[in-house]
Amino acid sequence: MTYREAIEFLYNLRLFGVKFGLENTLKLAALAGNPHQNLRFIHVAGTNGKGSTCAMLENIYRTAGLRVGLFTSPHLVAFGERIQVNRHPITEADAVRLAEGIQPLLKEFPSSAHPTFFEVVTLMALRYFAEQKVDLVLWETGLGGRLDATNIVNPLASVITNIQLDHEKWLGYTLSAIAAEKAGIIKPGIPVITSEENYESLCVIADTANRHRSPLTKVTRADIKRPPLDKLRLPLLGDHQQINATLALATVRVLNSQIPVSEEAAKAGLAGVQWPGRLQIARPALGRTILLDGAHNPAGAKALRAALQKLYPNMLLTLVFGVMQDKDWHTMCQILAPLAGRIALAPVSSDRSASPQSMREFCQQLNPYAEVLACPSLKEALNRTASDPVVLVTGSLHFVGEAMEHLKLTARPEQDERGLNDWPATR
C-alpha cells in the first residue's frame, strides 16, 4: 500500500457515515489487543475549545519532560495532524503501516456494522501511541462523548470545556440534552474538571459526577485574574482562550499527585502553546493582515467577535466567510456581518457547503453599508480582497484549512486530505 492508497482507503470509509455507539470500537480494540489499556489519557469533551485545551495541556506536559500523544479532529490540511507525538504528526510511512494493519480486522465485521472512518482512525491512534510508548495521551472526543468512539478509555481525568448548541441533530436540541451527551465521558471515581458556567448545563455535569462519585472542579472567569494567569501573556488570542488556559491549569493541578508538574513548567507550557487556525494572524504581504479562525457555530462566532472588538476597536474589517449548510449560519452572520466593511462569501469545499448566493441577500440586509460579494471559490474571495488591510477568514475549520493552503501557510499534501473531514451523516 502506498500513502496515496492509504488515504483512498480512509476516504472510502466515509461512506459508512457517523454512527454512535462503542460496540465497533471496543471490538476493534479487542482484536488489536486492547492497546488503550496500557496508556494514560486525559479525555476532553465540550462544544468549543476542546482542541485548544488539548494543545495547552500537551504543551504543559511536554515542557515538564513527558512524551505526549495528541489526538484531535478535524485536521486543517493534512491527515497526520490528527495523530501526533510530541507535536510531530504521524509519518506517512506509519499511517500506511497502520492502515494496512487494520484492514484484516475489518473482515470480522458484517457489512451492516462496518466500522466508520472515525472508529478506524481512533484505533490507528491507539496502536500508534502504544507503539510510541507515550507517557500520556491528550484525547479529544469527536462528536458528543457518551457514544463517541473515544469513550472506550478509562482516563486519569475527564475534562469538559463548555456546552453550546451545535450538532443538534445528533446531540439534542437543548443545552441539558447536549450536556448529558458530553458528560457521558465521566467515569466512576475519575476527577472531572469543567469551565461550563451555564446553570442548566452545569447541573447536568454535577449530577453525573455526583452519581459516579467523581470529584468535580469548576473554573470560572474569575480564575483568569489569579496567578499565574493574571500576568501570563498567552499566545492564543481572545478571552475564550484565557478560559481554556484556566481549565488546562486546573486539570494539571488536579492530577499533580499522579503526574507532578512544577508551576514553572505549567507557565512555560502555556506561554509557548501553538494551535493553528484559532485566531491565527498571518501577514503574507506588507500592510496586509489575515486572521484565520475556525469559529463554526454561534458561540464560536460570539467569542471571535469579542476578541476582534478588543484587537481592532472601531474598525470595519473585511469578512471572508464560508460555512456548512447544516450550521446555524444565519445567527453566525448576524454576529459577524456588522463588523465588516466588505463581505466576501465563498463555498466550503464540501457537498454540505452553504451557498454564497443564499447568504448574500441576508448579509446585505444585516449590513446595508457593506459591499457583499458572492464568490464561486475561496481563491477568488481572497483575490478580490487582496488590497484590503485586515481580512478575517472564518466560518468553518475546513474553510480555514483551505485558506492556509492558498496562503502557503502550511505544506500542501500531494492529494487533497481536507476532504477526509467530510462524510455523509447517518444514524
Secondary structure in CASP SS format (residue, H / E / C, confidence):
PFRMAT SS
TARGET T0000
AUTHOR 0000-0000-0000
METHOD secondary structure of the structure
MODEL  1
M C 1.00
T C 1.00
Y H 1.00
R H 1.00
E H 1.00
A H 1.00
I H 1.00
E H 1.00
F H 1.00
L H 1.00
Y H 1.00
N H 1.00
L H 1.00
R H 1.00
L H 1.00
F H 1.00
G C 1.00
V C 1.00
K C 1.00
F C 1.00
G C 1.00
L C 1.00
E H 1.00
N H 1.00
T H 1.00
L H 1.00
K H 1.00
L H 1.00
A H 1.00
A H 1.00
L H 1.00
A C 1.00
G C 1.00
N C 1.00
P H 1.00
H H 1.00
Q H 1.00
N H 1.00
L C 1.00
R C 1.00
F E 1.00
I E 1.00
H E 1.00
V E 1.00
A E 1.00
G C 1.00
T C 1.00
N C 1.00
G C 1.00
K H 1.00
G H 1.00
S H 1.00
T H 1.00
C H 1.00
A H 1.00
M H 1.00
L H 1.00
E H 1.00
N H 1.00
I H 1.00
Y H 1.00
R H 1.00
T H 1.00
A C 1.00
G C 1.00
L C 1.00
R C 1.00
V E 1.00
G E 1.00
L E 1.00
F E 1.00
T C 1.00
S C 1.00
P C 1.00
H C 1.00
L C 1.00
V C 1.00
A C 1.00
F H 1.00
G H 1.00
E H 1.00
R H 1.00
I E 1.00
Q E 1.00
V E 1.00
N C 1.00
R C 1.00
H E 1.00
P E 1.00
I C 1.00
T C 1.00
E H 1.00
A H 1.00
D H 1.00
A H 1.00
V H 1.00
R H 1.00
L H 1.00
A H 1.00
E H 1.00
G H 1.00
I H 1.00
Q H 1.00
P H 1.00
L H 1.00
L H 1.00
K C 1.00
E C 1.00
F C 1.00
P C 1.00
S H 1.00
S H 1.00
A H 1.00
H C 1.00
P C 1.00
T C 1.00
F H 1.00
F H 1.00
E H 1.00
V H 1.00
V H 1.00
T H 1.00
L H 1.00
M H 1.00
A H 1.00
L H 1.00
R H 1.00
Y H 1.00
F H 1.00
A H 1.00
E H 1.00
Q C 1.00
K C 1.00
V C 1.00
D C 1.00
L E 1.00
V E 1.00
L E 1.00
W E 1.00
E E 1.00
T C 1.00
G C 1.00
L C 1.00
G C 1.00
G C 1.00
R C 1.00
L C 1.00
D C 1.00
A H 1.00
T H 1.00
N H 1.00
I H 1.00
V C 1.00
N C 1.00
P C 1.00
L C 1.00
A E 1.00
S E 1.00
V E 1.00
I E 1.00
T C 1.00
N C 1.00
I C 1.00
Q C 1.00
L C 1.00
D C 1.00
H C 1.00
E H 1.00
K H 1.00
W H 1.00
L H 1.00
G C 1.00
Y C 1.00
T C 1.00
L H 1.00
S H 1.00
A H 1.00
I H 1.00
A H 1.00
A H 1.00
E H 1.00
K H 1.00
A H 1.00
G H 1.00
I H 1.00
I C 1.00
K C 1.00
P C 1.00
G C 1.00
I C 1.00
P C 1.00
V E 1.00
I E 1.00
T E 1.00
S C 1.00
E C 1.00
E C 1.00
N C 1.00
Y H 1.00
E H 1.00
S H 1.00
L H 1.00
C H 1.00
V H 1.00
I H 1.00
A H 1.00
D H 1.00
T H 1.00
A H 1.00
N H 1.00
R H 1.00
H C 1.00
R C 1.00
S C 1.00
P C 1.00
L E 1.00
T E 1.00
K E 1.00
V C 1.00
T C 1.00
R H 1.00
A H 1.00
D H 1.00
I H 1.00
K H 1.00
R C 1.00
P C 1.00
P C 1.00
L C 1.00
D C 1.00
K C 1.00
L C 1.00
R C 1.00
L C 1.00
P C 1.00
L C 1.00
L C 1.00
G C 1.00
D H 1.00
H H 1.00
Q H 1.00
Q H 1.00
I H 1.00
N H 1.00
A H 1.00
T H 1.00
L H 1.00
A H 1.00
L H 1.00
A H 1.00
T H 1.00
V H 1.00
R H 1.00
V H 1.00
L C 1.00
N C 1.00
S C 1.00
Q C 1.00
I C 1.00
P C 1.00
V C 1.00
S C 1.00
E H 1.00
E H 1.00
A H 1.00
A H 1.00
K H 1.00
A H 1.00
G H 1.00
L H 1.00
A H 1.00
G C 1.00
V C 1.00
Q C 1.00
W C 1.00
P C 1.00
G C 1.00
R C 1.00
L C 1.00
Q E 1.00
I E 1.00
A E 1.00
R E 1.00
P E 1.00
A E 1.00
L C 1.00
G C 1.00
R E 1.00
T E 1.00
I E 1.00
L E 1.00
L E 1.00
D E 1.00
G C 1.00
A C 1.00
H C 1.00
N C 1.00
P H 1.00
A H 1.00
G H 1.00
A H 1.00
K H 1.00
A H 1.00
L H 1.00
R H 1.00
A H 1.00
A H 1.00
L H 1.00
Q H 1.00
K H 1.00
L H 1.00
Y C 1.00
P C 1.00
N C 1.00
M C 1.00
L C 1.00
L E 1.00
T E 1.00
L E 1.00
V E 1.00
F E 1.00
G C 1.00
V C 1.00
M E 1.00
Q C 1.00
D C 1.00
K C 1.00
D C 1.00
W H 1.00
H H 1.00
T H 1.00
M H 1.00
C H 1.00
Q H 1.00
I H 1.00
L H 1.00
A H 1.00
P H 1.00
L H 1.00
A E 1.00
G E 1.00
R E 1.00
I E 1.00
A E 1.00
L E 1.00
A C 1.00
P C 1.00
V C 1.00
S C 1.00
S C 1.00
D C 1.00
R C 1.00
S E 1.00
A C 1.00
S C 1.00
P H 1.00
Q H 1.00
S H 1.00
M H 1.00
R H 1.00
E H 1.00
F H 1.00
C H 1.00
Q H 1.00
Q H 1.00
L H 1.00
N C 1.00
P C 1.00
Y C 1.00
A C 1.00
E E 1.00
V E 1.00
L E 1.00
A E 1.00
C C 1.00
P C 1.00
S C 1.00
L H 1.00
K H 1.00
E H 1.00
A H 1.00
L H 1.00
N H 1.00
R H 1.00
T C 1.00
A C 1.00
S C 1.00
D C 1.00
P C 1.00
V E 1.00
V E 1.00
L E 1.00
V E 1.00
T E 1.00
G C 1.00
S C 1.00
L H 1.00
H H 1.00
F H 1.00
V H 1.00
G H 1.00
E H 1.00
A H 1.00
M H 1.00
E H 1.00
H H 1.00
L C 1.00
K C 1.00
L C 1.00
T C 1.00
A C 1.00
R C 1.00
P C 1.00
E C 1.00
Q C 1.00
D C 1.00
E C 1.00
R H 1.00
G H 1.00
L H 1.00
N H 1.00
D C 1.00
W C 1.00
P C 1.00
A C 1.00
T C 1.00
R C 1.00
END
